[in-house]
Amino acid sequence: MKEINVAIIGCGGIATVHAERLIKIEGVRLKAFMDVEEKRAKSFSEKFGGQYYSSIDSLIKNESIDAIYVATPPFARGEEVKAIEKGIAVFFEKPVALTLSRAEEILDSIKRHSVINSVGYMWRYLDISSIAKEEVLKNSPTAMVLGQYIDPFWFPPNHWWLYKDKGGGQVLEQATHVFDLARYLEGEVSHVYAEIDNLIAGKFIYPDMTAEDSSIVSLRFRSGAIGVIVSSCVSQNTFTGTFLRLITRNAVVEHSGHSKILRIYEKNRVQEIRSSVDPYLEEDKVFIEAIRTGDTSKIKSSFEDSIKTLKITLAANESAKTGKPVSLY
Ligand SMILES: NC(=O)c1ccc[n+]([C@@H]2O[C@H](COP(=O)([O-])OP(=O)(O)OC[C@H]3O[C@@H](n4cnc5c(N)ncnc54)[C@H](O)[C@@H]3O)[C@@H](O)[C@H]2O)c1
């Protein structure tokens, strides 16, 4: 079996999630780690083997790599183009970038060099997501899409997530998973209207925080369905949760993202399906297999597709700023 040599760029929280799964995949070798804070890359190298670097240029120069994982915060995207230009396959964590122009530059490079690419919208890899998709189609049309991403506030001082110019805010960085699942299940969005604000965290926790702590984003899908996705990062740890509910002609299809439960509510019965799939392991396996075989058909979230999710969250931010709805198509 061909060995696949992997490097990870950005050695923080989600990088650990991928590294722990990649070492379980046969034939994968974690060959190098890079972080602007060298000690972080060094600690990965001590734990998982491989070399550590604080610059992408020296990593590319010194290592023979088949794939890179881009696990940097959204504001730090762009340098990985140097690896793409060497023909190296690339896995990006969501969101693909902070701005559309940066995302399009990266996409242009991916296309010019025809590199295999994938994005970490991991819920798409849950078995319940395919079942939900079939149910939505079978019971169409959908009247309403209701989504939620509610979290308690856990951020330490100065964390990049607190600043809109670094993380993009909760809609763009976190609730993006729910927007992406909504696209996966119901299709493209034609326009967006949003109210986004910081009503608690910026007043009582960190006065310099610029990311929102609460948002509602209303959507019109091309299918005709109407939807709303609400998010907050200032809930209590006793009240959290992510879900997407689709009210269709003959059923309500409810996908509870992080808890990996699908409920299908029909006239006289409720079916509950619990997934035991590890979606991070699944997306990593599919990406590695695509590199090994050249067959990308099992990749459920390409860079190009993920730009469509980014566009919705950017439109929500624009709408909140102008007070006007934004048309996407
Ligand atoms: N799919 C998921 O479930 C999931 C979960 C968490 C985070 N994420 C995404 O992963 C990305 C990283 O989030 P995180 O929580 O792991 O962040 P983190 O802060 O824990 O780690 C980011 C790391 O990147 C490093 N870094 C910053 N700028 C860099 C640069 N220019 N080059 C190299 N390294 C750089 C930092 O020093 C840090 O070690 C974000 O885009 C986030 O949205 C996805």
The ligand as an SDF file (V2000), in Angstrom:
LIG
                    3D

 44 48  0  0  0  0  0  0  0  0999 V2000
  -14.7140   20.9720   12.1180 N   0  0  0  0  0  0  0  0  0  0  0  0
  -14.7430   21.2250   13.3980 C   0  0  0  0  0  0  0  0  0  0  0  0
  -15.4780   20.6210   14.1730 O   0  0  0  0  0  0  0  0  0  0  0  0
  -13.8310   22.2860   13.9560 C   0  0  0  0  0  0  0  0  0  0  0  0
  -13.6520   22.3680   15.3410 C   0  0  0  0  0  0  0  0  0  0  0  0
  -12.7810   23.3440   15.8260 C   0  0  0  0  0  0  0  0  0  0  0  0
  -12.1440   24.2230   14.9580 C   0  0  0  0  0  0  0  0  0  0  0  0
  -12.3660   24.1110   13.6100 N   0  0  0  0  0  0  0  0  0  0  0  0
  -11.7150   25.0370   12.6610 C   0  0  0  0  0  0  0  0  0  0  0  0
  -10.3130   24.7780   12.6660 O   0  0  0  0  0  0  0  0  0  0  0  0
   -9.5770   25.9830   12.5450 C   0  0  0  0  0  0  0  0  0  0  0  0
   -8.6300   26.0940   13.7320 C   0  0  0  0  0  0  0  0  0  0  0  0
   -9.3830   26.1420   14.9260 O   0  0  0  0  0  0  0  0  0  0  0  0
   -8.7630   25.6390   16.3290 P   0  0  0  0  0  0  0  0  0  0  0  0
   -9.8980   25.6740   17.2810 O   0  0  0  0  0  0  0  0  0  0  0  0
   -8.0220   24.3960   16.1460 O   0  0  0  0  0  0  0  0  0  0  0  0
   -7.7850   26.8480   16.6420 O   0  0  0  0  0  0  0  0  0  0  0  0
   -6.5810   26.8680   17.6730 P   0  0  0  0  0  0  0  0  0  0  0  0
   -6.4210   28.2890   18.0860 O   0  0  0  0  0  0  0  0  0  0  0  0
   -6.7640   25.8230   18.7200 O   0  0  0  0  0  0  0  0  0  0  0  0
   -5.3290   26.4130   16.7790 O   0  0  0  0  0  0  0  0  0  0  0  0
   -4.8750   27.1740   15.6940 C   0  0  0  0  0  0  0  0  0  0  0  0
   -3.3450   26.9970   15.5860 C   0  0  0  0  0  0  0  0  0  0  0  0
   -2.9110   27.6600   14.3990 O   0  0  0  0  0  0  0  0  0  0  0  0
   -1.7150   28.3680   14.7070 C   0  0  0  0  0  0  0  0  0  0  0  0
   -1.5470   29.4300   13.7170 N   0  0  0  0  0  0  0  0  0  0  0  0
   -2.0910   30.6790   13.6970 C   0  0  0  0  0  0  0  0  0  0  0  0
   -1.6960   31.3300   12.5880 N   0  0  0  0  0  0  0  0  0  0  0  0
   -0.9230   30.4770   11.8770 C   0  0  0  0  0  0  0  0  0  0  0  0
   -0.2390   30.5740   10.6330 C   0  0  0  0  0  0  0  0  0  0  0  0
   -0.2800   31.6830    9.8830 N   0  0  0  0  0  0  0  0  0  0  0  0
    0.4780   29.5000   10.2270 N   0  0  0  0  0  0  0  0  0  0  0  0
    0.5540   28.3800   10.9770 C   0  0  0  0  0  0  0  0  0  0  0  0
   -0.0700   28.2430   12.1710 N   0  0  0  0  0  0  0  0  0  0  0  0
   -0.8150   29.2710   12.6000 C   0  0  0  0  0  0  0  0  0  0  0  0
   -1.8790   28.8200   16.1350 C   0  0  0  0  0  0  0  0  0  0  0  0
   -0.6320   29.1270   16.7460 O   0  0  0  0  0  0  0  0  0  0  0  0
   -2.5700   27.6120   16.7540 C   0  0  0  0  0  0  0  0  0  0  0  0
   -1.6390   26.6760   17.2370 O   0  0  0  0  0  0  0  0  0  0  0  0
  -10.6190   27.1030   12.4650 C   0  0  0  0  0  0  0  0  0  0  0  0
  -10.8630   27.4280   11.1290 O   0  0  0  0  0  0  0  0  0  0  0  0
  -11.8650   26.4910   13.0720 C   0  0  0  0  0  0  0  0  0  0  0  0
  -13.0520   27.0230   12.5440 O   0  0  0  0  0  0  0  0  0  0  0  0
  -13.1660   23.1430   13.1070 C   0  0  0  0  0  0  0  0  0  0  0  0
  1  2  1  0
  2  3  2  0
  2  4  1  0
  4  5  1  0
  4 44  2  0
  5  6  2  0
  6  7  1  0
  7  8  2  0
  8  9  1  0
  8 44  1  0
  9 10  1  0
  9 42  1  0
 10 11  1  0
 11 12  1  0
 11 40  1  0
 12 13  1  0
 13 14  1  0
 14 15  2  0
 14 16  1  0
 14 17  1  0
 17 18  1  0
 18 19  2  0
 18 20  1  0
 18 21  1  0
 21 22  1  0
 22 23  1  0
 23 24  1  0
 23 38  1  0
 24 25  1  0
 25 26  1  0
 25 36  1  0
 26 27  1  0
 26 35  1  0
 27 28  2  0
 28 29  1  0
 29 30  1  0
 29 35  2  0
 30 31  1  0
 30 32  2  0
 32 33  1  0
 33 34  2  0
 34 35  1  0
 36 37  1  0
 36 38  1  0
 38 39  1  0
 40 41  1  0
 40 42  1  0
 42 43  1  0
M  CHG  2   8   1  16  -1
M  END
$$$$
